Amino acid sequence: MVKTKGSQFVIGDRPFYVNGFNAYWLMILAVDTSTMGKVTEVFQQASAVGLTVCRAWGFNDGGWRALQKSPAVYDEDVFKALDFVVSEARKYGIRLILSLINNWDGYGGKAQYVKWAKDAGLNLTSDDDFFSDQTVKGYFKNHVKNMLTRVNTFTNVMYKDDPAIFAWELMNELRCTSDPTGNKLQAWIQEMAFHVKSIDPDHLLEVGAEGFYGPSSPARLQANPNTYTGQVGTDFIRNHRILGVDFASVHIYPDTWMSGATLEAQLKFVQSWMQAHIADAEDKLGMPVVFTEFGVSTKARSAFNATSRDQFIQAVYGLLLDSTRRGGAGAGALLWQVFPEGTDYMDDGYGVVLPKAKATAGIMSAHSKKLLIFNSRCACSCRWGCRKKEEQSEDDDDLMFHDEL
């Protein structure tokens, strides 16, 4: 299992800095025998460029190909598809962050839970009742328990015991706009973090937040991309001080958060956004921070094209390496998003097909190699202190060492 030690991830006594990607669709494509091969394909391609962590949906509530058809009622074929995803990830040396529910309506989300409660006769008026209604919270707690105690039909390993799972994520991009004080969301995170850890104390847990600063950090509000994002009920510092939360999550979408801004302004924001969160993870939280989604669209009206998107990716990697060089809290980033070939119909403008995007794949591979050197050669106490080419084999001549990174 991956653990944390201070502001680093560790496996055993070695640090584990992450280069990864998002592929939310894995379970859905694995349900159908005609598309399940795409799961294997994307893991093969990601592994080939050194990616080690993949974030995906561990939910599909109600609707088409639902995992959870109604509260605590599951489609076994869909659950077996998720089993396949976990087993294939393990096969290719990729660890999974599985998100447990969506804030948004896609794949059901909190709106579906509230609808289930309304259908059962409860008088609920807002999707944000998800965070406070006891019945709805009970639905979600049951799903968490059923997910964590699931025995994989391919490996016969219970999910909560499987090192192929890197971490659980409480909710994708959670927001509670009806309570800008953040109190309602804070109480929910606290309750659910305790619930997850009571069932699975061994895996890491993260909140799933976008990283917006809230009322508890008035001096940091100016770091947000706009005023509105400081009023959506999330609070980066406060949310991550909850017992049971192991690392911080942040998203980076300059193109949608700063629509109309110049490319230069968006890249400047990326730098200040990342530096603020890395500094706060180190100084205020004492935990690693992962930029669990980062991406820009190359579709029309975006400030980015394929070339400037590569510039953006390199900027993110460069800022992370600045942290890595000093053993800092910038623990990794997960590109949104990687697709296999033949899935263009799913592309939202952010998709990268690695065999077709040679330049992008080269940038990702180069970054992975730099992290691999650090991960494989150092104890977590090193803090980049060693500068000797110890234990160097004849095959290592082309590798870069700490002082060269």
Order of alpha helices (4+ residues) and beta strands (2+ residues): beta-beta-beta-beta-alpha-alpha-beta-beta-beta-alpha-beta-alpha-alpha-beta-alpha-beta-alpha-beta-alpha-alpha-beta-alpha-beta-alpha
